[in-house]
Each structure stands twice: as C-alpha cells, then as structure tokens.
Amino acid sequence: MTDQALGADGTGFYLAGGGLTVAGASGRTIAGGRLVEVSVTACLLGSAGMDATLASWGAAESAGLDDVRAEDGRTVLPLQTQPMMLSSLPSSVRVQVRTTPDSHDNEDDWRLVLQFRNQAGSSLTWDASLPAEAFGAGWQAPLADLLTIDGAVADPAPTPAPTPAEPPAPTAAQPPAEDQAVTVVDHAGDEYYELLVGGQQAGLLVYHLIGSHLSITHTVIEPTYRGRGLSWELVGRALDDIRTKSVTVSNYCPVVSRFVDKNPEYGDLLSPPRPA
C-alpha cells in the first residue's frame, strides 16, 4: 500500500527543453556555420503508429546561429521542443543527427539532453552520448534507462572498515542501504509513484489516469540504486496499490512486463476491471 490514493486526471511530467552539446573541433565548426540538423521523434502511445517530433534543431530554419552558445568548453544548440507528456511516450525515442561525416568521428563529442518537469517543480533529465547510428538511419534510444531524477542524492558508498591504527569514529555509522527503510508514495496529482530508500529519492513509476483507465508507461531507478532489485520493489508495491482501485490497467513499461512475467499472480491486473 502507498501513502496516497489515486486522484483525478493529473498533469504529470512534460518535455520542457533540451539541447545538443558538442565538444572539440566539431563544436567549433558548428559554431562557425557548419550545417547540422537534429530530430527526436517517437510514436506516441495510442496514436495508431503516427510519429511525432519531440525536439529538433536545424541551421537552415534557424535565424542564424544567434542561439548557439558556449558552455563548459562545449557548443550548445538549444532544441525546439514540444511539451509532450512523458506518460505519452514509448520506451524508446528515435534520435537522428545530420551533419558532415568528418564532424562526428568521436561519439563522446556529441551529447543530447532532454529536460522534463511537472507542475509541482520536480524535474527529470535525459542525458545520452550519441552513438554512430544516430548519424545514420537513426538511433532508437532507451528513454527510462537514461533518465535521472534532478536533485536526487546518490546512494552513499559503504564506509570503509577501519584499520587497527584507525579506531572507529564515535558517531554512529549510517546503516547499509539494504537495512534502510523502503517506501513507495503515490503522487496522484502528478501521476507517478515515488520510491524512497532511507528517505532519499531512488526511483519513480510514471502512469497516466484518464477517467477509470490507468496506463503505466515508465519505471526509472537512479543509477546508484540499480542492481539491487529496487525496480521490482517499486513495481510490486505500485501494482498492489493499483489493485485496490476501480480502474482498468494498460502497461507499456518493459520493467513491469518482466515483473508480471516472473510474478504471474499480477497478470489479472492487466485485464478488464473486476466487479466491485
């Protein structure tokens, strides 16, 4: 069970901005007027196969290069973004960059950043180094795997064991993460379940509620909390809470699909609603 109940249709996370950052000689040639075009597209959930453009940039359509700026030794191209809801996006987006072949020899030179926010002020950042396929037919980039929660505190590293010459400090050591309390809170107005480990944000599960139909779309775990089964802890508790509601459920999240495959007792939840 969670600490809050599902509410009416919420606002959720939406795409609020983004940019392409380019380092080294590639960035200098772009700043000097070298043509580059960027597009991020996706087939929106429930759109019957129609692609939508989430973000784009094109020197040909831009009024010059006035918006290009330098930041921390990199050239930044601000993208034109559409306020798409995160809950409307599939598990991957298609990234394509068109530029001259000699300007993307080093993949680490090119990074794409997308920023998502909600009305409550929480934000997520999607940050990816672009592989070679992004400069060809296009890269199907995972969405949730590359999202991080802005302001989340990294999972503290274990305190090293003292040597005989270094007696333990008199203060109490922080308990290991495995012993910290794990809780899940439903932020119904913003349409996500939040995973807390020892009171710190560790992940979230994004959903969208329209009337009495709930769609689960993404599960995000902070990088330093991965590999410990916390995604399934989040999914299991969220599904337990959803089961108590009079809603039908659709799932588009691969993490939830794997969880249900391994825990078939949850399979009935993804079918039409049961009688009250």
SULCOR-V625767 format. One record per residue. PSI is psi in radians with two decimals (none if undefined). OMEGA is omega in radians with two decimals (* if undefined). NEAR is the number of other C-alpha atoms within 12 Angstrom. Layout:
# SULCOR-V625767
psi=<PSI:PSI>
omega=<OMEGA:OMEGA>
near=<NEAR:NEAR>
This chain:
# SULCOR-V625767
psi=<2.70:3.08:-0.20:2.82:2.82:2.44:-2.82:3.13:2.23:-3.05:-0.80:-3.13:2.43:2.71:2.08:-0.14:3.07:2.96:2.72:2.19:2.39:2.29:2.93:-2.64:-0.57:-0.75:-0.68:-0.65:-0.60:-0.80:-0.46:0.03:0.10:2.33:2.35:2.42:2.39:2.41:2.46:2.04:2.82:2.66:1.85:2.51:2.28:0.22:0.18:0.73:0.14:2.25:2.53:2.58:2.10:-0.74:2.61:2.82:2.36:2.17:-0.53:-0.64:-0.30:2.59:1.32:-2.80:0.51:-0.50:-0.22:2.36:2.86:2.41:2.09:0.72:0.16:2.65:2.26:2.15:1.91:2.25:2.59:2.08:2.69:2.45:1.03:2.48:2.36:-0.63:-0.17:-0.07:2.54:-3.06:-0.21:2.72:2.74:2.13:2.25:2.31:2.27:2.13:-3.06:2.51:-0.55:-0.03:0.03:0.70:-0.60:1.95:-0.59:-0.27:-0.43:2.14:2.50:2.31:2.28:2.47:2.27:2.47:2.88:3.03:-0.34:-0.12:-0.05:2.66:2.70:2.59:2.27:2.09:2.11:2.41:2.26:2.18:3.06:-0.63:-0.37:-0.42:0.10:-2.03:-0.27:2.62:2.17:1.73:2.27:2.49:-1.10:-0.62:-0.44:0.14:2.45:2.70:2.04:2.33:-0.06:2.48:2.27:2.57:2.10:2.44:2.59:2.48:2.21:2.50:2.34:2.59:2.87:-0.50:-0.16:1.63:2.72:2.55:2.63:-0.34:2.66:2.36:2.58:2.35:2.60:2.72:-0.60:-0.44:-0.05:2.61:2.36:2.12:2.74:2.24:2.34:2.01:1.43:-0.68:-0.47:0.09:0.95:2.63:2.37:2.30:2.20:2.31:2.01:0.55:-0.04:2.50:2.20:-0.28:3.06:2.71:2.11:2.38:3.01:2.29:2.07:1.96:-2.06:0.34:2.21:2.27:2.18:2.26:-0.66:2.53:2.17:2.24:2.28:2.44:-0.71:-0.14:0.06:2.80:0.23:0.24:0.21:-0.47:-0.70:-0.55:-0.77:-0.86:-0.81:-0.79:-0.64:-0.78:-0.65:-0.69:-0.73:-0.59:-0.47:-0.08:2.70:1.22:2.66:2.69:2.28:2.51:2.25:0.08:2.15:-0.51:-0.76:-0.67:-0.78:-0.68:-0.81:-0.61:-0.68:-0.30:1.29:-0.25:-0.25:-0.07:-0.59:-0.32:-0.44:0.32:3.09:2.74:2.58:2.71:2.48:none>
omega=<3.13:-3.01:3.13:3.14:3.03:3.14:3.11:-3.11:-3.10:-3.12:3.09:3.12:3.10:3.13:-3.02:-3.13:3.13:3.13:3.00:3.10:-3.05:-3.10:2.98:-3.08:3.14:3.11:-3.13:3.13:3.09:3.12:3.13:3.07:3.13:-3.06:3.00:3.07:-3.09:3.02:3.01:-3.07:3.10:3.02:-3.06:3.13:3.13:-3.07:3.09:3.01:-3.13:3.12:3.05:3.10:3.12:-3.06:-3.13:3.01:3.11:-3.11:-3.10:-3.11:-3.08:3.09:-3.10:-3.13:-3.07:-3.09:3.14:-3.11:3.05:-3.13:3.13:3.08:-3.14:3.03:-3.07:3.05:3.12:-3.10:2.95:-3.06:3.05:-3.07:3.12:3.08:3.08:-3.12:3.10:-3.04:3.10:-3.06:3.09:3.07:-3.11:-3.13:3.11:3.12:3.08:3.10:-3.14:-3.05:-3.05:-3.06:3.13:3.10:-3.10:-3.09:-3.10:3.13:-3.00:3.09:3.12:-3.11:3.03:-3.09:3.12:3.11:2.96:-3.04:-3.14:3.11:3.07:-3.11:3.11:3.09:3.04:-3.02:-3.05:2.93:-3.00:3.10:-3.06:-3.07:3.09:-3.12:3.10:-3.11:-3.13:-3.09:3.01:-3.00:3.09:-3.08:-3.04:-3.09:-3.08:3.07:3.01:-3.12:-3.13:3.12:3.12:3.11:-3.14:3.07:-3.08:3.10:3.11:3.10:-3.12:3.10:-3.12:3.04:3.13:-3.14:-3.12:-3.13:-3.14:3.07:-3.08:-3.13:-3.13:3.12:3.08:-3.12:3.10:-3.06:-3.11:-3.11:-3.12:-3.12:3.09:3.13:3.10:-3.10:3.09:3.03:-2.97:-3.11:-3.14:2.96:2.97:2.98:-3.12:3.07:3.11:3.06:-3.06:3.13:-3.12:3.09:3.13:-3.14:3.08:3.07:-3.05:3.08:3.05:-3.09:3.03:-3.08:-3.14:3.10:-3.10:3.09:3.06:-3.02:-3.05:2.98:-3.08:3.04:3.10:-3.03:-3.08:3.10:-3.09:3.09:-3.11:3.11:-3.09:3.11:3.12:3.05:3.12:-3.11:-3.11:-3.12:3.10:3.13:3.08:3.14:3.14:-3.13:-3.10:-3.08:3.10:-3.12:2.90:-2.98:2.95:3.14:3.07:-3.05:-3.14:3.11:3.12:3.12:3.13:3.13:-3.12:3.08:-3.12:-3.14:-3.00:3.12:3.09:-3.05:-3.11:-3.12:-3.11:3.09:3.12:-3.05:3.11:3.09:-3.12:*>
near=<23:28:18:22:24:34:26:20:21:27:31:36:37:34:34:31:27:34:36:45:37:38:30:24:21:33:34:24:23:35:27:18:21:23:27:35:28:39:33:39:29:35:23:26:29:19:13:10:11:12:20:26:26:36:35:34:36:29:27:17:14:20:12:18:25:15:19:30:22:22:16:12:16:26:30:32:39:32:32:27:28:24:26:31:32:46:39:36:39:36:33:30:34:34:38:34:35:29:27:18:16:15:27:31:21:21:23:21:27:37:32:42:34:39:37:36:28:28:19:18:17:27:27:36:32:34:27:32:26:33:25:25:20:29:29:20:15:23:27:25:28:26:38:38:29:28:34:35:36:22:15:28:21:23:28:21:14:13:15:14:12:12:9:7:7:10:11:14:13:7:7:9:16:17:16:17:26:17:10:17:19:27:29:37:32:33:33:30:25:35:40:44:45:40:39:32:35:23:20:26:34:43:44:47:50:47:46:41:32:21:17:20:26:36:35:39:40:41:46:42:40:36:23:23:32:21:12:18:18:35:39:33:34:39:45:35:30:41:39:24:26:36:29:21:26:22:29:27:33:29:36:30:33:26:31:38:28:20:27:22:16:14:17:15:15:26:23:19:33:27:16:17:20:15:9:8>
